[in-house]
Amino acid sequence: MTRQEIIDQVNNLLEEEFEVEQSEFAPDASLKDTLGLDSLNLVDLIALVQFTYKITIPVEDLKKLQTFNDLYDYIEQHQ
């Protein structure tokens, strides 16, 4: 899967799950702020990514996932 395919798929998933328009998604934007995530929503986000991409995101890696780019990079590196 190419990076652009990852970006497109992730953005579609996030738009559907969190009901935020993709036009709000900027590569360096904060995931928490843009998606309005609280701790429970963050768990939903991680579960969605893990299920969709068949990867495991350890708790210690959660701090690394601050922006949309961080999320795209993580998926790209671990698929």
N, C-alpha and C positions, 0 to 999 in steps of 0.2 A: 504494500500500500504506500503510495507516495505521500509526501508531506501535505500537498494540497488536498488529497483525498481525505487525509486525517482531519485537516482543518474543516473541510466542508461537512464531514460526517459529525464531528464533535459539535460544530455550531448548530447543525440541525437537531441533534439530540438535546443540547442545552436549551435551545429555543422552545422545543416541545415540552421538556420537563419543567423548566422554570418560568415559562411564559414571558420571556424577554425577547424583544426583536433583535435579530442578528445585527442590525445596523448599530446596536449599542456595543457590540463586541469589537474591541480594538486589541491588537496583539499585546500591548503593554498595559492594558487595563487590568485592574484588580478583579479577580474572579468573585471574591466575596462582595465587593461593593457593586459591581455591575449586575450580578445575579441576585443580590440581596440575600446572601447566604447567612444563616445562623448555624450553630453547631449541628443541628439535626439535618438541615439541608446539605451541609458539607458531607455528612455521612451518605446521604442519597447520591450526591455527585460522585463520590468515590465508588460506591457500589455500582452505579451506572457504568462508569468507565471500566471497572474491573470486569463486569459481566460482558460488556460489549466487546472489549479487546482481549479478554481472557488473560489478563495480567493481574498481578497482586501488587498493591501499593502498601508497603510497610508504613506503620505509624510515623517512623522517623523521617520518611520522605514527604509527608504531608506539608511540612513547613516549606519545602522547596516549591510547592505548587501555588504560587501567589498570583501569577498573571495567566492570561490565555496562552501566551507563548510558552510559559513553563509547562502547562498542561500538554500542549501539542508536542513539545520536545520530549517530555517524559514518555508519552505514548509511542512516539517515533523510536525512541531508544530501547523500549522494552517490549516491542511487539515481536 
